[in-house]
Amino acid sequence: MKVTLQNLTKKYPGRGKGPKTEVIAANDLNFEIPDGKLIGLLGPSGCGKSTTLNLLSGLQTPTSGRIFFGDEDVTDLPPQERGVGLVFQNYALYPHLTVRQNILFPLQNLKGAARLSKEVMEEKALEAARLVQIDGLMERKPAELSGGQQQRVAIARALVKMPRILLLDEPLSNLDARLRLQTREEIRRIQRETKITTVFVTHDQEEAMSISDQIVVMKDGVIQQIGRPQEVYDEPINLFVAKFLGTPPINVFMGRVKNQRLYIGDADVLEAPGVADQPVWAAVRPEGFILEKDGPLACALTGVEVMGRDITVVATHPDCENTAIRAIISAENQVDAGAHTVRFALKPHKVFLFDRDAGARLL
């Protein structure tokens, strides 16, 4: 099911004493979610991603704009008539019901012609449980399950009606690191098997990039960039996107372009063809450093972290915005941990230049 958002806006009235300034949680959103794809809504807390999800589900009403499921305008439909499945961060399971009863609950509430026989409901519940691999836990209650198992029950309950759209709101936030990795792989497997159009809300860029067909990066209710995860990582449209995506985070230097050359401090570090003379932000991905004995960029070495397949060189530079520069290089390199200075050359395709004032990308 294709989903289309047209000029979607959600405003909240101002609170507190004094002049009231309304809050725009979603600001004129326009994008299309292709049929059968998993889209990650990504951004920091307060960026509007959960509001967008609630507008899609019908839990909130937009101030303006329209929402289409396929060719159907669902903007004014209540949640129960939209055919959506919802999974929340806190699972929202009924503690007094068994796993089977929790999964059956949405089917038992169907009315009229949509009402199913008891046998068909039981069959669908078991099918959903098998899909998320909890069919052996059907008689347990939520308190007898691990966090990961409870999350699977919540997903099975959302899937049992085979919704047109599956909406996941921070579904992994309450899980530990190992369970998060395992569960996000399961979500991707389930989505591919069911081919249900899915919207996954998260503030964790690693989660979004690892399982999404496309990501939508948001800030202050405004879409910053939409694209395939690797494309957005490799071609950030502005400094916010560059800084938000990537672990370790991108290293941001105060630089300047002069005569189509990039300078960081007094060091001429890279060619900058076509860029006018101006102060810039020079952002370098951690994998964009090349260890060179006579490299143009000299940094103060503070540590070396050997990670097995690669090495993280930790350093500082007076013109770097980051507290510490983190450069990831191959473990085949030899780094003298006792040295005071380390020198780098830079990989041009891993260096991005941004306007110092607006933060827009300079191409």
Secondary structure per residue as TSV (DSSP state, phi and psi in degrees):
chain	resnum	aa	ss	phi	psi
A	1	M	-	360.0	117.4
A	2	K	-	-73.4	140.3
A	3	V	E	-120.7	132.7
A	4	T	E	-126.2	130.5
A	5	L	E	-108.9	126.2
A	6	Q	E	-120.5	111.7
A	7	N	E	50.4	39.7
A	8	L	E	-76.1	124.4
A	9	T	E	-135.2	138.7
A	10	K	E	-132.1	120.9
A	11	K	E	-118.0	144.7
A	12	Y	E	-117.6	143.3
A	13	P	-	-68.2	151.8
A	14	G	-	-67.3	153.1
A	15	R	-	-120.3	168.1
A	16	G	S	84.9	-176.5
A	17	K	S	-82.8	164.2
A	18	G	S	80.6	-168.9
A	19	P	S	-58.6	135.1
A	20	K	-	-92.9	121.9
A	21	T	-	-110.2	117.6
A	22	E	-	-67.0	151.1
A	23	V	E	-102.6	126.6
A	24	I	E	-100.9	101.3
A	25	A	E	-80.4	-32.2
A	26	A	E	-134.7	123.1
A	27	N	E	-118.9	96.7
A	28	D	E	54.2	56.4
A	29	L	E	-79.1	130.1
A	30	N	E	-134.7	108.4
A	31	F	E	-163.5	165.9
A	32	E	E	-123.0	133.9
A	33	I	E	-102.0	113.2
A	34	P	-	-63.6	152.8
A	35	D	T	-58.0	129.5
A	36	G	T	77.8	11.1
A	37	K	-	-103.1	158.7
A	38	L	E	-106.2	119.2
A	39	I	E	-111.2	131.3
A	40	G	E	-98.3	121.6
A	41	L	E	-91.4	116.7
A	42	L	E	-127.4	138.0
A	43	G	-	168.2	169.6
A	44	P	S	-72.0	169.5
A	45	S	T	-56.9	135.3
A	46	G	T	86.7	7.1
A	47	C	S	-82.2	-14.2
A	48	G	S	106.4	4.3
A	49	K	H	-68.6	-43.2
A	50	S	H	-69.3	-35.0
A	51	T	H	-60.6	-42.8
A	52	T	H	-60.8	-42.8
A	53	L	H	-62.3	-42.2
A	54	N	H	-66.7	-31.6
A	55	L	H	-68.4	-40.3
A	56	L	H	-63.3	-38.6
A	57	S	H	-77.3	-22.0
A	58	G	T	94.5	1.3
A	59	L	S	-70.5	-22.6
A	60	Q	S	-129.4	152.6
A	61	T	-	-103.2	130.8
A	62	P	-	-68.9	149.6
A	63	T	S	-69.8	-37.9
A	64	S	E	-157.6	167.0
A	65	G	E	97.7	172.5
A	66	R	E	-131.7	155.2
A	67	I	E	-126.3	130.3
A	68	F	E	-121.1	132.5
A	69	F	E	-104.0	107.1
A	70	G	T	65.4	-127.1
A	71	D	T	-97.4	1.9
A	72	E	E	-91.2	127.8
A	73	D	E	-80.7	111.6
A	74	V	-	-106.2	9.7
A	75	T	T	-53.8	-39.3
A	76	D	T	-101.1	5.7
A	77	L	S	-81.1	142.5
A	78	P	-	-70.6	161.9
A	79	P	G	-54.9	-41.0
A	80	Q	G	-68.5	-14.4
A	81	E	G	-104.0	3.9
A	82	R	T	-91.3	-18.8
A	83	G	T	72.4	42.7
A	84	V	E	-108.2	149.9
A	85	G	E	-110.5	132.8
A	86	L	E	-118.5	134.1
A	87	V	E	-127.4	124.0
A	88	F	-	-102.7	168.3
A	89	Q	T	-61.8	-36.6
A	90	N	T	-96.7	14.2
A	91	Y	-	71.2	-44.5
A	92	A	-	55.9	43.9
A	93	L	-	-85.6	152.8
A	94	Y	-	-82.4	114.5
A	95	P	T	-67.1	-25.4
A	96	H	T	-87.6	-4.5
A	97	L	S	-103.9	150.6
A	98	T	-	-73.9	172.2
A	99	V	H	-57.5	-45.7
A	100	R	H	-58.0	-46.4
A	101	Q	H	-67.9	-35.9
A	102	N	H	-63.4	-42.7
A	103	I	H	-69.8	-36.5
A	104	L	H	-71.9	-22.8
A	105	F	H	-51.6	-47.6
A	106	P	H	-62.7	-33.1
A	107	L	H	-72.7	-35.3
A	108	Q	H	-69.3	-17.8
A	109	N	T	-94.6	2.6
A	110	L	-	-69.9	142.8
A	111	K	-	-120.3	159.7
A	112	G	G	61.4	-135.1
A	113	A	G	-65.0	-22.7
A	114	A	G	-78.6	-11.5
A	115	R	-	-63.1	135.8
A	116	L	-	-107.9	158.2
A	117	S	-	-71.6	159.8
A	118	K	H	-59.3	-38.9
A	119	E	H	-65.5	-43.7
A	120	V	H	-66.3	-39.6
A	121	M	H	-62.0	-43.8
A	122	E	H	-63.3	-39.4
A	123	E	H	-65.1	-43.3
A	124	K	H	-67.3	-38.5
A	125	A	H	-63.8	-42.2
A	126	L	H	-67.6	-38.1
A	127	E	H	-62.7	-43.1
A	128	A	H	-65.8	-39.1
A	129	A	H	-64.8	-40.5
A	130	R	H	-64.2	-37.7
A	131	L	H	-60.1	-38.6
A	132	V	T	-99.7	7.4
A	133	Q	T	63.8	46.4
A	134	I	-	-128.4	20.0
A	135	D	G	-65.3	-15.5
A	136	G	G	-87.9	2.0
A	137	L	G	-117.3	18.4
A	138	M	T	-64.0	-26.8
A	139	E	T	-97.4	1.7
A	140	R	-	-83.0	160.0
A	141	K	-	-102.7	159.4
A	142	P	G	-51.5	-37.2
A	143	A	G	-64.7	-18.1
A	144	E	G	-93.5	7.0
A	145	L	S	-113.1	154.6
A	146	S	-	-74.6	168.7
A	147	G	H	-58.7	-42.0
A	148	G	H	-65.3	-37.8
A	149	Q	H	-68.7	-38.9
A	150	Q	H	-61.9	-39.3
A	151	Q	H	-64.9	-35.8
A	152	R	H	-66.6	-37.1
A	153	V	H	-61.9	-43.5
A	154	A	H	-61.8	-39.5
A	155	I	H	-67.5	-43.3
A	156	A	H	-60.4	-41.2
A	157	R	H	-62.9	-37.0
A	158	A	H	-71.8	-29.5
A	159	L	H	-88.8	-16.5
A	160	V	T	-62.0	-29.2
A	161	K	T	-89.2	4.5
A	162	M	-	48.1	68.8
A	163	P	-	-66.1	160.3
A	164	R	S	-70.8	-35.9
A	165	I	E	-133.2	136.1
A	166	L	E	-108.6	126.2
A	167	L	E	-117.1	122.6
A	168	L	E	-118.5	115.1
A	169	D	E	-105.1	101.5
A	170	E	S	47.2	53.4
A	171	P	T	-72.2	-13.0
A	172	L	T	-109.9	1.3
A	173	S	T	-62.9	-29.5
A	174	N	T	-91.0	6.0
A	175	L	S	-101.9	153.9
A	176	D	-	-75.2	173.0
A	177	A	H	-58.8	-44.2
A	178	R	H	-66.7	-42.5
A	179	L	H	-67.8	-34.2
A	180	R	H	-60.2	-45.7
A	181	L	H	-62.2	-46.2
A	182	Q	H	-64.9	-43.5
A	183	T	H	-71.2	-36.4
A	184	R	H	-67.6	-32.3
A	185	E	H	-66.4	-37.1
A	186	E	H	-67.0	-41.2
A	187	I	H	-60.1	-42.3
A	188	R	H	-65.0	-42.2
A	189	R	H	-62.0	-47.0
A	190	I	H	-62.0	-42.2
A	191	Q	H	-63.9	-39.3
A	192	R	H	-68.7	-36.6
A	193	E	H	-70.2	-42.3
A	194	T	H	-84.8	-23.3
A	195	K	-	58.4	29.8
A	196	I	-	-83.4	131.1
A	197	T	E	-58.8	125.9
A	198	T	E	-129.5	137.1
A	199	V	E	-116.4	123.0
A	200	F	E	-116.3	114.1
A	201	V	E	-96.3	130.4
A	202	T	E	-158.1	154.7
A	203	H	S	-99.0	-4.5
A	204	D	-	-93.0	106.7
A	205	Q	H	-65.4	-28.9
A	206	E	H	-66.0	-41.7
A	207	E	H	-59.9	-50.3
A	208	A	H	-61.9	-44.5
A	209	M	H	-69.9	-29.5
A	210	S	H	-77.8	-27.1
A	211	I	H	-121.6	-8.6
A	212	S	-	-88.1	144.7
A	213	D	S	-75.1	-37.8
A	214	Q	E	-140.3	152.4
A	215	I	E	-120.6	147.3
A	216	V	E	-117.9	109.9
A	217	V	E	-91.5	126.7
A	218	M	E	-121.9	153.0
A	219	K	E	-151.5	127.0
A	220	D	T	52.3	40.2
A	221	G	T	79.3	3.4
A	222	V	E	-116.6	136.4
A	223	I	E	-72.5	125.7
A	224	Q	E	-91.3	-43.2
A	225	Q	E	-161.4	144.2
A	226	I	E	-127.0	136.1
A	227	G	E	171.1	177.8
A	228	R	-	-64.0	143.9
A	229	P	H	-51.5	-45.8
A	230	Q	H	-68.1	-35.6
A	231	E	H	-64.6	-42.5
A	232	V	H	-67.3	-38.2
A	233	Y	H	-64.7	-42.2
A	234	D	H	-80.4	-24.5
A	235	E	S	-134.5	64.2
A	236	P	-	-64.5	139.3
A	237	I	S	-81.6	-23.3
A	238	N	B	-151.5	175.6
A	239	L	H	-66.1	-35.4
A	240	F	H	-59.2	-48.7
A	241	V	H	-62.9	-43.1
A	242	A	H	-59.7	-41.3
A	243	K	H	-76.8	-29.2
A	244	F	H	-76.8	-33.7
A	245	L	S	-96.4	135.5
A	246	G	-	117.6	134.4
A	247	T	S	-134.4	119.5
A	248	P	S	-61.4	163.0
A	249	P	-	-67.6	159.9
A	250	I	-	-64.0	148.8
A	251	N	E	-95.2	122.0
A	252	V	E	-111.2	120.4
A	253	F	E	-111.4	146.6
A	254	M	E	-79.2	121.2
A	255	G	E	-135.2	-175.8
A	256	R	E	-150.3	150.5
A	257	V	E	-106.9	129.4
A	258	K	E	-140.2	126.3
A	259	N	T	52.8	42.5
A	260	Q	T	59.6	31.1
A	261	R	E	-126.6	141.8
A	262	L	E	-92.0	127.3
A	263	Y	E	-115.2	134.5
A	264	I	E	-117.6	113.9
A	265	G	T	63.4	-130.5
A	266	D	T	-95.0	0.2
A	267	A	E	-88.5	128.4
A	268	D	E	-83.7	103.2
A	269	V	E	-103.3	-20.8
A	270	L	E	-166.9	152.4
A	271	E	E	-74.6	143.0
A	272	A	-	-131.4	68.7
A	273	P	T	-63.1	134.5
A	274	G	T	81.8	-1.2
A	275	V	-	-97.5	127.7
A	276	A	-	-69.5	157.0
A	277	D	S	-60.7	123.9
A	278	Q	E	-175.9	159.0
A	279	P	E	-72.8	144.1
A	280	V	E	-140.6	162.3
A	281	W	E	-93.6	125.1
A	282	A	E	-107.2	111.7
A	283	A	E	-106.2	127.5
A	284	V	E	-120.9	121.5
A	285	R	-	-62.1	150.1
A	286	P	G	-55.9	-32.0
A	287	E	G	-85.3	5.7
A	288	G	G	-91.1	4.2
A	289	F	E	-98.1	140.4
A	290	I	E	-118.1	119.9
A	291	L	E	-69.8	118.3
A	292	E	-	-138.8	134.8
A	293	K	T	-58.2	-38.5
A	294	D	T	-113.1	28.1
A	295	G	-	-61.2	151.3
A	296	P	S	-72.3	-24.7
A	297	L	E	-98.7	108.8
A	298	A	E	-97.5	128.6
A	299	C	E	-128.5	155.2
A	300	A	E	-82.8	119.5
A	301	L	E	-76.1	128.7
A	302	T	E	-118.1	-16.1
A	303	G	E	-179.0	160.0
A	304	V	E	-131.6	123.9
A	305	E	E	-112.8	114.0
A	306	V	E	-89.5	118.2
A	307	M	-	-108.3	9.1
A	308	G	S	100.6	-85.5
A	309	R	S	-80.0	-18.7
A	310	D	E	-145.3	175.6
A	311	I	E	-126.1	136.5
A	312	T	E	-103.6	117.6
A	313	V	E	-93.8	122.1
A	314	V	E	-103.6	126.5
A	315	A	E	-148.2	175.6
A	316	T	E	-132.2	159.9
A	317	H	-	-151.9	137.0
A	318	P	T	-61.6	-21.9
A	319	D	T	-101.1	11.1
A	320	C	B	-95.8	131.3
A	321	E	S	-69.3	-31.6
A	322	N	S	-68.8	148.4
A	323	T	S	-60.3	-40.7
A	324	A	S	-138.9	137.3
A	325	I	E	-79.3	134.1
A	326	R	E	-121.7	112.8
A	327	A	E	-111.1	123.9
A	328	I	E	-99.1	120.0
A	329	I	E	-128.9	165.2
A	330	S	E	-65.2	145.8
A	331	A	T	-67.4	-10.2
A	332	E	T	-71.4	-17.3
A	333	N	S	-76.5	149.4
A	334	Q	-	-108.0	120.7
A	335	V	-	-116.1	124.9
A	336	D	-	-78.2	102.3
A	337	A	T	-65.3	-16.5
A	338	G	T	-91.3	-3.3
A	339	A	-	-73.4	155.1
A	340	H	S	-89.7	-25.6
A	341	T	E	-130.1	144.1
A	342	V	E	-128.6	142.5
A	343	R	E	-120.8	142.1
A	344	F	E	-130.5	149.7
A	345	A	E	-101.4	165.9
A	346	L	E	-119.6	144.2
A	347	K	-	-83.0	119.7
A	348	P	G	-55.7	-38.8
A	349	H	G	-76.5	-3.6
A	350	K	G	-110.2	11.0
A	351	V	E	-116.5	128.4
A	352	F	E	-122.0	136.9
A	353	L	E	-107.7	136.9
A	354	F	E	-131.8	147.1
A	355	D	E	-58.0	133.9
A	356	R	T	-66.6	-29.9
A	357	D	T	-90.7	-55.7
A	358	A	T	-88.5	-19.8
A	359	G	-	79.2	9.0
A	360	A	B	-73.9	149.8
A	361	R	E	-69.0	135.9
A	362	L	E	-102.3	112.8
A	363	L	-	-92.9	360.0
